[in-house]
């Protein structure tokens, strides 16, 4: 049986597991928790009413967080020619073509987001088994396959994040840091909830979101009223 820390148990005392809270009330309670000694993340957890075996029920998209993630995002850009200059001017952390592909194939994964020009996707396909499971494979659906490299990098720096349903029908997304104000966490969380609600597949009848919870690093999760 997992042993909880004293801090976790203290945070858990005011929680009524039988009563889901509004997002505003949940964020207010979360900010009262005793945080760890580092600036941990605040996360949202969704359980969706989808059948992930059906291709038309694979929920995926992007959302720009009004206050960013609070995390420095390392961006890798796979491109050639003039696009390399554009990527460097936009301050991408890594820029390259075949040499960067080979570096990743050899095990390098020192980046949090990958952007590619359309012409690079054929060569990049060899990294599918490496980047795909980690959610790093560029995709036109998320705006990470584009010729407008500068804008794509700018969007990521501003707080654009990707969400994608897992095999269990869940979506887990970091929406900021414990050091954020209540207003910042509420704004970011509200935008994510809206974005996921708007991504409901047409084939889903009835309730789409089964449950939502919000949690702060190393503290208990709080169930939200859906």
N, CA, C and O of each residue as an XYZ file, in Angstrom:
904
protein
N       0.840     -1.199      0.000
C       0.000      0.000      0.000
C       0.876      1.250      0.000
O       1.850      1.340      0.747
N       0.514      2.213     -0.851
C       1.321      3.420     -0.988
C       1.175      4.309      0.241
O       0.061      4.565      0.698
N       2.313      4.784      0.781
C       2.298      5.646      1.944
C       2.263      7.106      1.506
O       3.123      7.548      0.744
N       1.282      7.845      1.979
C       1.156      9.255      1.652
C       1.972     10.102      2.621
O       2.130      9.749      3.790
N       2.489     11.229      2.121
C       3.275     12.125      2.965
C       2.355     12.882      3.925
O       1.142     12.943      3.726
N       2.946     13.445      4.951
C       2.191     14.226      5.935
C       1.524     15.415      5.244
O       0.378     15.751      5.542
N       2.252     16.051      4.315
C       1.700     17.198      3.594
C       0.473     16.805      2.782
O      -0.530     17.519      2.770
N       0.560     15.659      2.100
C      -0.562     15.159      1.289
C      -1.785     14.908      2.174
O      -2.900     15.284      1.812
N      -1.581     14.281      3.320
C      -2.691     13.970      4.223
C      -3.345     15.235      4.764
O      -4.561     15.282      4.945
N      -2.529     16.268      5.024
C      -3.072     17.536      5.504
C      -3.926     18.197      4.418
O      -4.985     18.757      4.700
N      -3.449     18.121      3.177
C      -4.198     18.701      2.056
C      -5.508     17.961      1.833
O      -6.493     18.553      1.393
N      -5.520     16.677      2.135
C      -6.676     15.829      1.871
C      -7.820     16.052      2.865
O      -8.973     15.739      2.567
N      -7.499     16.596      4.052
C      -8.501     16.733      5.124
C      -9.741     17.521      4.720
O     -10.851     17.079      5.017
N      -9.601     18.687      4.046
C     -10.805     19.463      3.714
C     -11.587     18.923      2.515
O     -12.640     19.461      2.174
N     -11.089     17.876      1.881
C     -11.735     17.351      0.683
C     -12.943     16.492      1.021
O     -12.885     15.626      1.894
N     -14.038     16.747      0.314
C     -15.217     15.887      0.399
C     -15.326     15.164     -0.934
O     -15.816     15.719     -1.918
N     -14.865     13.918     -0.955
C     -14.793     13.171     -2.217
C     -16.158     12.955     -2.860
O     -16.254     12.717     -4.064
N     -17.205     13.039     -2.055
C     -18.547     12.770     -2.592
C     -19.170     13.993     -3.263
O     -20.221     13.892     -3.896
N     -18.515     15.153     -3.121
C     -19.105     16.385     -3.645
C     -18.157     17.056     -4.642
O     -17.183     17.688     -4.234
N     -18.430     16.926     -5.934
C     -17.609     17.613     -6.926
C     -17.727     19.132     -6.769
O     -18.780     19.641     -6.385
N     -16.657     19.840     -7.065
C     -16.640     21.295     -6.919
C     -16.685     21.993     -8.276
O     -16.329     21.409     -9.299
N     -17.124     23.241     -8.269
C     -17.008     24.049     -9.480
C     -15.524     24.282     -9.724
O     -14.710     24.148     -8.810
N     -15.179     24.625    -10.944
C     -13.773     24.864    -11.269
C     -13.211     25.985    -10.405
O     -12.093     25.874     -9.901
N     -13.968     27.060    -10.228
C     -13.498     28.195     -9.424
C     -13.217     27.772     -7.979
O     -12.173     28.112     -7.422
N     -14.149     27.032     -7.377
C     -13.967     26.584     -5.989
C     -12.791     25.608     -5.874
O     -12.040     25.635     -4.899
N     -12.646     24.749     -6.882
C     -11.561     23.762     -6.861
C     -10.200     24.448     -6.931
O      -9.270     24.065     -6.222
N     -10.088     25.459     -7.783
C      -8.820     26.188     -7.905
C      -8.514     26.922     -6.601
O      -7.365     26.963     -6.163
N      -9.537     27.500     -5.985
C      -9.337     28.179     -4.701
C      -8.824     27.226     -3.634
O      -7.934     27.572     -2.857
N      -9.394     26.017     -3.597
C      -8.949     25.014     -2.621
C      -7.544     24.530     -2.943
O      -6.717     24.359     -2.047
N      -7.281     24.312     -4.213
C      -5.966     23.834     -4.641
C      -4.864     24.800     -4.214
O      -3.784     24.371     -3.810
N      -5.132     26.099     -4.303
C      -4.127     27.102     -3.936
C      -3.868     27.139     -2.430
O      -2.877     27.720     -1.989
N      -4.746     26.526     -1.642
C      -4.549     26.477     -0.196
C      -3.719     25.274      0.231
O      -3.268     25.200      1.374
N      -3.516     24.327     -0.690
C      -2.705     23.160     -0.370
C      -1.275     23.576     -0.065
O      -0.782     24.575     -0.588
N      -0.622     22.810      0.772
C       0.787     23.049      1.082
C       1.631     22.497     -0.070
O       1.707     21.280     -0.241
N       2.268     23.366     -0.863
C       3.001     22.893     -2.044
C       4.341     22.257     -1.692
O       4.855     22.469     -0.594
N       4.913     21.478     -2.613
C       6.265     20.942     -2.397
C       7.293     22.072     -2.463
O       6.931     23.223     -2.706
N       8.544     21.758     -2.251
C       9.582     22.786     -2.201
C       9.985     23.300     -3.584
O      10.789     24.225     -3.694
N       9.431     22.704     -4.629
C       9.710     23.176     -5.991
C       8.395     23.622     -6.626
O       7.316     23.329     -6.112
N       8.496     24.325     -7.738
C       7.303     24.853     -8.408
C       6.702     23.779     -9.309
O       7.021     23.696    -10.495
N       5.836     22.966     -8.734
C       5.255     21.845     -9.467
C       4.181     22.274    -10.444
O       3.790     23.440    -10.488
N       3.712     21.319    -11.224
C       2.717     21.600    -12.253
C       1.300     21.451    -11.706
O       1.065     20.763    -10.713
N       0.362     22.118    -12.386
C      -1.068     21.938    -12.143
C      -1.623     21.230    -13.370
O      -1.375     21.659    -14.497
N      -2.371     20.150    -13.165
C      -2.824     19.319    -14.280
C      -4.339     19.146    -14.273
O      -4.986     19.176    -13.227
N      -4.885     18.962    -15.478
C      -6.286     18.587    -15.636
C      -6.345     17.165    -16.156
O      -5.528     16.764    -16.984
N      -7.318     16.400    -15.665
C      -7.479     14.998    -16.060
C      -8.927     14.777    -16.516
O      -9.869     15.029    -15.765
N      -9.086     14.310    -17.742
C     -10.415     14.079    -18.310
C     -10.623     12.585    -18.551
O      -9.702     11.880    -18.963
N     -11.832     12.115    -18.292
C     -12.249     10.774    -18.688
C     -13.404     10.955    -19.677
O     -14.469     11.454    -19.315
N     -13.179     10.544    -20.930
C     -14.145     10.809    -21.992
C     -14.933      9.565    -22.369
O     -14.444      8.441    -22.256
N     -16.145      9.787    -22.814
C     -17.012      8.704    -23.288
C     -16.730      8.475    -24.774
O     -17.521      8.863    -25.634
N     -15.604      7.846    -25.059
C     -15.216      7.568    -26.441
C     -14.765      6.115    -26.573
O     -14.339      5.490    -25.602
N     -14.866      5.600    -27.780
C     -14.333      4.280    -28.104
C     -13.082      4.510    -28.935
O     -13.168      4.788    -30.131
N     -11.916      4.394    -28.302
C     -10.661      4.731    -28.978
C     -10.285      3.754    -30.083
O      -9.322      3.980    -30.816
N     -11.047      2.663    -30.205
C     -10.800      1.733    -31.311
C     -11.415      2.245    -32.608
O     -11.115      1.736    -33.688
N     -12.274      3.251    -32.498
C     -12.913      3.842    -33.671
C     -12.173      5.111    -34.065
O     -12.017      6.021    -33.251
N     -11.722      5.172    -35.301
C     -10.906      6.300    -35.758
C     -11.643      7.633    -35.674
O     -11.017      8.674    -35.476
N     -12.973      7.612    -35.822
C     -13.718      8.872    -35.782
C     -13.985      9.360    -34.361
O     -14.643     10.381    -34.164
N     -13.469      8.624    -33.367
C     -13.629      9.051    -31.979
C     -12.285      9.333    -31.303
O     -12.198      9.412    -30.078
N     -11.244      9.484    -32.119
C      -9.930      9.832    -31.589
C      -9.854     11.343    -31.407
O      -9.687     12.085    -32.375
N      -9.978     11.788    -30.171
C     -10.006     13.215    -29.860
C      -8.579     13.757    -29.807
O      -7.732     13.253    -29.070
N      -8.334     14.799    -30.609
C      -7.002     15.394    -30.642
C      -7.113     16.849    -31.081
O      -7.939     17.186    -31.929
N      -6.297     17.691    -30.514
C      -6.326     19.092    -30.906
C      -5.283     19.898    -30.176
O      -4.412     19.343    -29.507
N      -5.370     21.204    -30.303
C      -4.445     22.104    -29.612
C      -5.238     23.229    -28.962
O      -6.372     23.520    -29.346
N      -4.626     23.841    -27.989
C      -5.234     24.986    -27.310
C      -4.109     25.911    -26.847
O      -3.067     25.451    -26.381
N      -4.333     27.214    -26.982
C      -3.355     28.191    -26.511
C      -3.773     28.650    -25.116
O      -4.847     29.224    -24.941
N      -2.928     28.396    -24.139
C      -3.214     28.786    -22.759
C      -2.976     30.289    -22.604
O      -1.896     30.775    -22.942
N      -3.952     31.026    -22.105
C      -3.813     32.486    -21.985
C      -2.575     32.935    -21.222
O      -2.013     33.990    -21.514
N      -2.148     32.138    -20.247
C      -1.000     32.524    -19.420
C       0.200     31.576    -19.599
O       1.113     31.552    -18.774
N       0.178     30.801    -20.684
C       1.286     29.886    -20.943
C       1.314     28.727    -19.954
O       0.417     28.580    -19.123
N       2.344     27.918    -20.055
C       2.467     26.742    -19.189
C       3.388     26.984    -18.000
O       3.407     26.202    -17.050
N       4.154     28.075    -18.059
C       5.128     28.328    -16.998
C       6.402     27.531    -17.190
O       7.306     27.576    -16.356
N       6.469     26.809    -18.282
C       7.615     25.944    -18.564
C       8.327     26.408    -19.830
O       7.685     26.764    -20.818
N       9.648     26.401    -19.793
C      10.411     26.714    -21.002
C      10.310     25.537    -21.962
O      10.692     24.416    -21.626
N       9.800     25.795    -23.144
C       9.588     24.733    -24.126
C      10.755     24.701    -25.106
O      11.079     25.702    -25.745
N      11.376     23.530    -25.211
C      12.485     23.359    -26.162
C      11.904     22.896    -27.497
O      11.252     21.856    -27.579
N      12.156     23.694    -28.544
C      11.546     23.447    -29.855
C      12.581     22.945    -30.852
O      13.638     23.550    -31.028
N      12.258     21.826    -31.504
C      13.092     21.292    -32.586
C      12.354     21.508    -33.908
O      11.163     21.217    -34.010
N      13.053     22.014    -34.909
C      12.447     22.256    -36.222
C      13.191     21.441    -37.280
O      14.403     21.573    -37.454
N      12.437     20.603    -37.975
C      12.993     19.791    -39.060
C      12.679     20.499    -40.379
O      11.529     20.551    -40.816
N      13.724     21.041    -40.997
C      13.514     21.818    -42.221
C      14.815     21.947    -43.007
O      15.887     21.547    -42.553
N      14.680     22.520    -44.201
C      15.841     22.738    -45.065
C      15.807     24.159    -45.624
O      14.796     24.856    -45.547
N      16.954     24.569    -46.192
C      17.025     25.811    -46.954
C      16.662     27.059    -46.173
O      17.103     27.258    -45.041
N      15.835     27.910    -46.811
C      15.452     29.180    -46.223
C      14.710     29.020    -44.905
O      14.759     29.898    -44.044
N      14.024     27.898    -44.755
C      13.281     27.668    -43.525
C      14.221     27.537    -42.318
O      13.835     27.852    -41.193
N      15.452     27.071    -42.556
C      16.414     26.958    -41.459
C      16.738     28.342    -40.898
O      16.827     28.519    -39.683
N      16.911     29.307    -41.775
C      17.193     30.680    -41.356
C      16.018     31.236    -40.566
O      16.204     31.880    -39.533
N      14.802     30.984    -41.055
C      13.594     31.454    -40.385
C      13.476     30.847    -38.985
O      13.111     31.531    -38.029
N      13.791     29.549    -38.880
C      13.693     28.859    -37.594
C      14.700     29.420    -36.600
O      14.378     29.609    -35.427
N      15.912     29.686    -37.062
C      16.945     30.230    -36.166
C      16.596     31.652    -35.730
O      16.830     32.025    -34.580
N      16.039     32.443    -36.644
C      15.640     33.805    -36.301
C      14.506     33.805    -35.271
O      14.387     34.724    -34.460
N      13.671     32.749    -35.319
C      12.568     32.614    -34.361
C      13.032     31.940    -33.070
O      12.229     31.634    -32.188
N      14.343     31.717    -32.979
C      14.970     31.169    -31.762
C      14.550     29.732    -31.432
O      14.315     29.392    -30.273
N      14.461     28.900    -32.471
C      14.249     27.467    -32.232
C      15.491     26.909    -31.547
O      16.603     27.370    -31.807
N      15.313     25.931    -30.685
C      16.440     25.367    -29.940
C      17.279     24.431    -30.803
O      18.498     24.356    -30.648
N      16.616     23.718    -31.712
C      17.306     22.782    -32.603
C      16.759     22.964    -34.007
O      15.546     23.055    -34.198
N      17.648     23.017    -34.990
C      17.237     23.188    -36.380
C      18.079     22.258    -37.251
O      19.298     22.191    -37.097
N      17.426     21.544    -38.162
C      18.191     20.677    -39.053
C      17.296     19.803    -39.901
O      16.072     19.814    -39.770
N      17.940     19.041    -40.780
C      17.210     18.135    -41.668
C      17.644     16.702    -41.370
O      17.370     16.185    -40.287
N      18.310     16.067    -42.310
C      18.687     14.659    -42.139
C      19.611     14.423    -40.947
O      19.517     13.400    -40.269
N      20.504     15.380    -40.700
C      21.430     15.203    -39.576
C      20.681     15.204    -38.239
O      21.047     14.473    -37.318
N      19.633     16.025    -38.136
C      18.842     16.055    -36.908
C      17.983     14.800    -36.793
O      17.769     14.288    -35.695
N      17.500     14.313    -37.910
C      16.727     13.061    -37.914
C      17.589     11.904    -37.435
O      17.146     11.084    -36.631
N      18.813     11.841    -37.926
C      19.718     10.769    -37.520
C      20.069     10.866    -36.041
O      20.223      9.852    -35.361
N      20.194     12.095    -35.551
C      20.514     12.307    -34.136
C      19.382     11.780    -33.254
O      19.633     11.142    -32.232
N      18.129     12.051    -33.655
C      16.975     11.568    -32.905
C      16.869     10.048    -33.007
O      16.548      9.374    -32.028
N      17.144      9.513    -34.205
C      17.100      8.058    -34.412
C      18.101      7.344    -33.517
O      17.900      6.189    -33.140
N      19.185      8.043    -33.180
C      20.225      7.456    -32.325
C      19.886      7.561    -30.836
O      20.623      7.057    -29.988
N      18.753      8.226    -30.526
C      18.329      8.278    -29.130
C      18.191      9.659    -28.523
O      17.768      9.778    -27.373
N      18.534     10.705    -29.258
C      18.441     12.060    -28.710
C      16.991     12.535    -28.686
O      16.295     12.477    -29.699
N      16.543     13.003    -27.529
C      15.170     13.518    -27.392
C      15.155     14.770    -26.511
O      14.291     14.929    -25.650
N      16.106     15.634    -26.740
C      16.234     16.836    -25.931
C      15.353     17.979    -26.380
O      15.835     19.101    -26.537
N      14.073     17.723    -26.591
C      13.132     18.770    -26.980
C      11.728     18.385    -26.538
O      11.429     17.212    -26.310
N      10.869     19.400    -26.422
C       9.497     19.194    -25.943
C       8.459     19.309    -27.046
O       7.323     18.867    -26.877
N       8.837     19.899    -28.171
C       7.915     20.089    -29.287
C       8.687     19.988    -30.588
O       9.799     20.505    -30.695
N       8.106     19.323    -31.582
C       8.746     19.191    -32.894
C       7.859     19.831    -33.960
O       6.651     19.601    -34.014
N       8.491     20.635    -34.799
C       7.815     21.291    -35.914
C       8.547     20.883    -37.189
O       9.769     20.732    -37.182
N       7.806     20.703    -38.282
C       8.437     20.290    -39.534
C       7.742     20.942    -40.721
O       6.546     21.232    -40.677
N       8.510     21.168    -41.782
C       7.902     21.618    -43.030
C       7.302     20.398    -43.726
O       7.756     19.279    -43.490
N       6.287     20.589    -44.583
C       5.662     19.453    -45.276
C       6.650     18.581    -46.043
O       6.494     17.361    -46.089
N       7.675     19.205    -46.650
C       8.626     18.431    -47.445
C       9.464     17.473    -46.601
O      10.033     16.516    -47.126
N       9.540     17.732    -45.278
C      10.354     16.894    -44.404
C       9.613     15.658    -43.900
O      10.235     14.744    -43.359
N       8.300     15.620    -44.072
C       7.527     14.556    -43.435
C       7.850     13.157    -43.960
O       7.788     12.184    -43.209
N       8.191     13.053    -45.227
C       8.555     11.737    -45.776
C       9.794     11.195    -45.075
O       9.835     10.024    -44.699
N      10.805     12.046    -44.900
C      12.030     11.629    -44.208
C      11.775     11.411    -42.717
O      12.381     10.541    -42.090
N      10.874     12.211    -42.164
C      10.603     12.148    -40.734
C       9.789     10.911    -40.352
O       9.747     10.529    -39.183
N       9.157     10.298    -41.321
C       8.312      9.130    -41.039
C       9.089      7.992    -40.379
O       8.504      7.176    -39.667
N      10.397      7.931    -40.609
C      11.212      6.876    -39.990
C      11.298      7.021    -38.469
O      11.691      6.090    -37.766
N      10.924      8.207    -37.974
C      10.965      8.438    -36.530
C       9.599      8.227    -35.874
O       9.428      8.520    -34.691
N       8.632      7.722    -36.636
C       7.276      7.551    -36.130
C       7.197      6.754    -34.833
O       6.465      7.125    -33.915
N       7.951      5.657    -34.759
C       7.900      4.790    -33.577
C       8.603      5.417    -32.378
O       8.392      4.997    -31.240
N       9.437      6.420    -32.634
C      10.136      7.107    -31.540
C       9.332      8.317    -31.067
O       9.112      8.498    -29.869
N       8.898      9.139    -32.019
C       8.207     10.376    -31.669
C       6.723     10.168    -31.365
O       6.164     10.842    -30.500
N       6.087      9.234    -32.079
C       4.647      9.011    -31.927
C       4.204      8.714    -30.507
O       3.340      9.414    -29.979
N       4.777      7.685    -29.866
C       4.351      7.345    -28.492
C       4.595      8.459    -27.480
O       3.958      8.490    -26.427
N       5.506      9.368    -27.791
C       5.817     10.471    -26.871
C       5.033     11.734    -27.191
O       5.214     12.762    -26.539
N       4.164     11.660    -28.188
C       3.362     12.816    -28.575
C       4.163     13.925    -29.226
O       3.776     15.093    -29.176
N       5.290     13.557    -29.840
C       6.183     14.555    -30.428
C       6.144     14.588    -31.959
O       6.804     15.427    -32.571
N       5.383     13.691    -32.580
C       5.364     13.641    -34.036
C       4.597     14.846    -34.591
O       3.442     15.060    -34.224
N       5.224     15.631    -35.467
C       4.524     16.776    -36.065
C       3.279     16.322    -36.824
O       3.253     15.239    -37.409
N       2.255     17.163    -36.805
C       0.996     16.824    -37.464
C       0.328     18.087    -38.002
O       0.334     19.121    -37.335
N      -0.245     18.013    -39.200
C      -0.986     19.171    -39.728
C      -2.147     19.556    -38.822
O      -2.505     20.731    -38.744
N      -2.747     18.571    -38.127
C      -3.903     18.832    -37.261
C      -3.554     19.735    -36.090
O      -4.410     20.460    -35.582
N      -2.310     19.693    -35.667
C      -1.906     20.510    -34.521
C      -1.094     21.737    -34.946
O      -0.587     22.477    -34.103
N      -0.977     21.943    -36.249
C      -0.256     23.106    -36.746
C       1.243     22.995    -36.671
O       1.952     23.991    -36.817
N       1.746     21.770    -36.441
C       3.197     21.594    -36.334
C       3.823     21.083    -37.624
O       5.030     20.848    -37.677
N       3.009     20.907    -38.669
C       3.526     20.674    -40.019
C       3.097     21.884    -40.835
O       1.922     22.031    -41.171
N       4.043     22.738    -41.149
C       3.707     24.011    -41.783
C       4.928     24.628    -42.437
O       6.066     24.315    -42.085
N       4.678     25.506    -43.390
C       5.768     26.288    -43.987
C       5.946     27.617    -43.269
O       6.935     28.319    -43.483
N       4.982     27.961    -42.412
C       5.082     29.189    -41.632
C       5.748     28.869    -40.293
O       5.109     28.857    -39.241
N       7.040     28.613    -40.369
C       7.802     28.170    -39.201
C       7.802     29.206    -38.089
O       7.650     28.865    -36.916
N       7.969     30.457    -38.454
C       8.029     31.517    -37.452
C       6.777     31.579    -36.594
O       6.864     31.695    -35.371
N       5.607     31.502    -37.230
C       4.344     31.558    -36.485
C       4.165     30.329    -35.605
O       3.698     30.429    -34.470
N       4.542     29.162    -36.140
C       4.404     27.929    -35.368
C       5.239     27.991    -34.097
O       4.781     27.579    -33.031
N       6.451     28.498    -34.200
C       7.322     28.626    -33.025
C       6.744     29.655    -32.060
O       6.753     29.447    -30.846
N       6.241     30.763    -32.598
C       5.643     31.814    -31.763
C       4.448     31.275    -30.973
O       4.300     31.576    -29.789
N       3.595     30.477    -31.627
C       2.431     29.902    -30.957
C       2.844     29.000    -29.798
O       2.245     29.039    -28.723
N       3.873     28.189    -30.029
C       4.358     27.291    -28.970
C       4.906     28.095    -27.800
O       4.640     27.769    -26.644
N       5.661     29.132    -28.090
C       6.230     29.974    -27.031
C       5.140     30.674    -26.226
O       5.304     30.912    -25.029
N       4.024     31.004    -26.882
C       2.930     31.698    -26.206
C       2.128     30.779    -25.297
O       1.371     31.254    -24.450
N       2.284     29.481    -25.461
C       1.549     28.556    -24.598
C       0.637     27.604    -25.328
O      -0.309     27.082    -24.739
N       0.898     27.368    -26.599
C       0.090     26.411    -27.352
C       0.480     24.997    -26.954
O       1.650     24.623    -27.033
N      -0.506     24.210    -26.525
C      -0.238     22.833    -26.110
C      -1.180     21.888    -26.852
O      -2.265     22.277    -27.284
N      -0.752     20.671    -26.986
C      -1.540     19.653    -27.681
C      -2.217     18.731    -26.677
O      -1.650     18.408    -25.633
N      -3.423     18.316    -27.000
C      -4.083     17.296    -26.190
C      -4.501     16.149    -27.099
O      -4.844     16.354    -28.263
N      -4.468     14.937    -26.547
C      -4.829     13.747    -27.321
C      -5.319     12.659    -26.379
O      -4.703     12.398    -25.345
N      -6.419     12.031    -26.735
C      -6.987     10.987    -25.886
C      -6.095      9.753    -25.911
O      -5.553      9.394    -26.957
N      -5.941      9.098    -24.752
C      -5.137      7.880    -24.695
C      -6.029      6.648    -24.891
O      -7.233      6.778    -25.108
N      -5.441      5.478    -24.814
C      -6.177      4.240    -25.081
C      -7.280      3.980    -24.053
O      -8.222      3.235    -24.324
N      -7.162      4.586    -22.891
C      -8.163      4.396    -21.832
C      -9.262      5.456    -21.874
O     -10.142      5.482    -21.014
N      -9.204      6.327    -22.879
C     -10.212      7.377    -22.989
C      -9.916      8.580    -22.116
O     -10.817      9.360    -21.809
N      -8.656      8.743    -21.708
C      -8.283      9.856    -20.846
C      -7.457     10.912    -21.560
O      -6.771     10.625    -22.541
N      -7.530     12.115    -21.063
C      -6.656     13.203    -21.505
C      -6.059     13.818    -20.248
O      -6.784     14.172    -19.318
N      -4.735     13.943    -20.221
C      -4.035     14.497    -19.058
C      -3.139     15.629    -19.567
O      -2.287     15.422    -20.430
N      -3.346     16.818    -19.021
C      -2.692     17.994    -19.589
C      -2.225     18.944    -18.492
O      -2.986     19.289    -17.587
N      -0.962     19.362    -18.584
C      -0.438     20.361    -17.659
C      -0.932     21.739    -18.093
O      -0.810     22.102    -19.263
N      -1.488     22.503    -17.158
C      -2.072     23.803    -17.517
C      -1.386     24.969    -16.811
O      -1.874     26.098    -16.878
N      -0.286     24.723    -16.150
C       0.412     25.812    -15.483
C       1.229     25.324    -14.306
O       1.518     24.134    -14.178
N       1.595     26.257    -13.454
C       2.432     25.970    -12.294
C       1.710     26.352    -10.996
O       0.809     27.191    -10.990
N       2.128     25.717     -9.909
C       1.542     25.999     -8.603
C       1.721     27.477     -8.234
O       0.891     28.040     -7.520
N       2.784     28.098     -8.711
C       3.051     29.507     -8.399
C       2.115     30.464     -9.129
O       2.069     31.646     -8.788
N       1.371     29.987    -10.119
C       0.414     30.843    -10.825
C      -0.653     31.336     -9.836
O      -0.933     30.679     -8.833
N      -1.234     32.483    -10.129
C      -2.328     32.994     -9.308
C      -3.601     32.183     -9.578
O      -3.676     31.442    -10.559
N      -4.591     32.329     -8.705
C      -5.866     31.645     -8.914
C      -6.465     32.030    -10.261
O      -6.984     31.181    -10.985
N      -6.388     33.310    -10.588
C      -6.965     33.796    -11.842
C      -6.276     33.173    -13.049
O      -6.936     32.804    -14.020
N      -4.952     33.054    -12.993
C      -4.205     32.477    -14.113
C      -4.551     31.002    -14.304
O      -4.753     30.548    -15.430
N      -4.620     30.254    -13.195
C      -4.969     28.828    -13.287
C      -6.394     28.671    -13.793
O      -6.670     27.810    -14.629
N      -7.300     29.505    -13.285
C      -8.706     29.436    -13.700
C      -8.858     29.755    -15.188
O      -9.595     29.068    -15.895
N      -8.172     30.783    -15.664
C      -8.230     31.154    -17.085
C      -7.729     30.011    -17.971
O      -8.373     29.647    -18.955
N      -6.572     29.452    -17.608
C      -5.988     28.371    -18.408
C      -6.879     27.127    -18.392
O      -7.123     26.510    -19.429
N      -7.359     26.774    -17.201
C      -8.197     25.579    -17.069
C      -9.506     25.746    -17.841
O      -9.955     24.816    -18.512
N     -10.114     26.920    -17.747
C     -11.377     27.179    -18.444
C     -11.200     27.036    -19.949
O     -12.055     26.481    -20.639
N     -10.082     27.543    -20.445
C      -9.847     27.461    -21.901
C      -9.666     26.016    -22.344
O     -10.142     25.638    -23.415
N      -8.989     25.202    -21.542
C      -8.797     23.793    -21.882
C     -10.129     23.052    -21.865
O     -10.418     22.274    -22.774
N     -10.938     23.286    -20.839
C     -12.246     22.635    -20.747
C     -13.095     22.977    -21.975
O     -13.752     22.108    -22.548
N     -13.073     24.242    -22.366
C     -13.827     24.678    -23.553
C     -13.317     23.975    -24.813
O     -14.106     23.488    -25.623
N     -11.993     23.928    -24.970
C     -11.398     23.348    -26.170
C     -11.734     21.867    -26.299
O     -12.034     21.388    -27.393
N     -11.685     21.147    -25.196
C     -11.984     19.713    -25.242
C     -13.481     19.487    -25.478
O     -13.860     18.564    -26.199
N     -14.323     20.315    -24.881
C     -15.769     20.205    -25.126
C     -16.081     20.447    -26.600
O     -16.942     19.784    -27.177
N     -15.369     21.412    -27.207
C     -15.586     21.732    -28.618
C     -15.066     20.643    -29.554
O     -15.424     20.609    -30.732
N     -14.222     19.755    -29.029
C     -13.638     18.694    -29.866
C     -14.490     17.430    -29.892
O     -14.065     16.409    -30.433
N     -15.678     17.486    -29.317
C     -16.559     16.313    -29.265
C     -16.838     15.784    -30.668
O     -17.347     16.526    -31.509
N     -16.516     14.515    -30.942
C     -16.776     13.925    -32.267
C     -18.283     13.866    -32.554
O     -19.087     13.656    -31.646
N     -18.648     14.051    -33.812
C     -20.060     14.043    -34.201
C     -20.715     12.694    -33.931
O     -21.930     12.616    -33.743
N     -19.913     11.630    -33.912
C     -20.464     10.283    -33.721
C     -20.805      9.968    -32.260
O     -21.436      8.949    -31.980
N     -20.387     10.843    -31.324
C     -20.680     10.609    -29.911
C     -22.076     11.128    -29.585
O     -22.377     12.305    -29.786
N     -22.901     10.258    -29.095
C     -24.251     10.638    -28.690
C     -24.317     10.690    -27.161
O     -23.767      9.825    -26.479
N     -24.983     11.696    -26.643
C     -25.097     11.806    -25.192
C     -23.871     12.445    -24.560
O     -23.172     13.238    -25.191
N     -23.622     12.091    -23.312
C     -22.553     12.697    -22.520
C     -21.185     12.411    -23.108
O     -20.863     11.263    -23.413
N     -20.381     13.451    -23.269
C     -19.037     13.318    -23.841
C     -17.977     13.227    -22.746
O     -17.128     12.336    -22.769
N     -18.029     14.148    -21.793
C     -17.057     14.166    -20.694
C     -17.651     13.456    -19.480
O     -18.621     13.927    -18.887
N     -17.067     12.333    -19.122
C     -17.564     11.573    -17.975
C     -17.145     12.203    -16.658
O     -17.944     12.311    -15.728
N     -15.891     12.616    -16.585
C     -15.403     13.227    -15.338
C     -14.180     14.092    -15.625
O     -13.459     13.883    -16.601
N     -13.969     15.071    -14.743
C     -12.795     15.942    -14.808
C     -12.249     16.099    -13.390
O     -13.005     16.195    -12.424
N     -10.943     16.122    -13.289
C     -10.307     16.400    -11.992
C      -9.146     17.357    -12.217
O      -8.540     17.373    -13.289
N      -8.848     18.137    -11.220
C      -7.689     19.036    -11.264
C      -6.767     18.662    -10.117
O      -7.235     18.329     -9.028
N      -5.468     18.712    -10.350
C      -4.518     18.334     -9.304
C      -3.286     19.216     -9.358
O      -2.923     19.740    -10.411
N      -2.652     19.370     -8.211
C      -1.376     20.057     -8.110
C      -0.331     19.022     -7.727
O      -0.628     18.051     -7.031
N       0.878     19.236     -8.182
C       1.963     18.268     -7.977
C       2.079     17.823     -6.519
O       2.162     18.646     -5.608
N       2.081     16.493     -6.318
C       2.271     15.867     -5.012
C       1.188     16.245     -4.001
O       1.427     16.283     -2.794
N      -0.023     16.525     -4.531
C      -1.179     16.800     -3.693
C      -2.384     16.062     -4.276
O      -2.336     15.650     -5.435
N      -3.458     15.882     -3.513
C      -4.600     15.122     -4.011
C      -5.350     15.815     -5.139
O      -5.353     17.042     -5.239
N      -5.985     15.013     -5.986
C      -6.802     15.569     -7.053
C      -8.171     15.988     -6.522
O      -8.650     15.470     -5.513
N      -8.785     16.936     -7.225
C     -10.104     17.445     -6.834
C     -11.070     17.189     -7.980
O     -10.846     17.646     -9.100
N     -12.141     16.461     -7.702
C     -13.133     16.161     -8.734
C     -13.973     17.384     -9.027
O     -14.425     18.076     -8.115
N     -14.182     17.651    -10.328
C     -14.960     18.823    -10.740
C     -16.366     18.431    -11.151
O     -16.608     17.320    -11.622
N     -17.285     19.361    -10.965
C     -18.654     19.167    -11.451
C     -18.621     19.334    -12.966
O     -18.177     20.366    -13.469
N     -19.086     18.331    -13.686
C     -19.073     18.380    -15.160
C     -20.300     19.130    -15.634
O     -20.496     19.294    -16.839
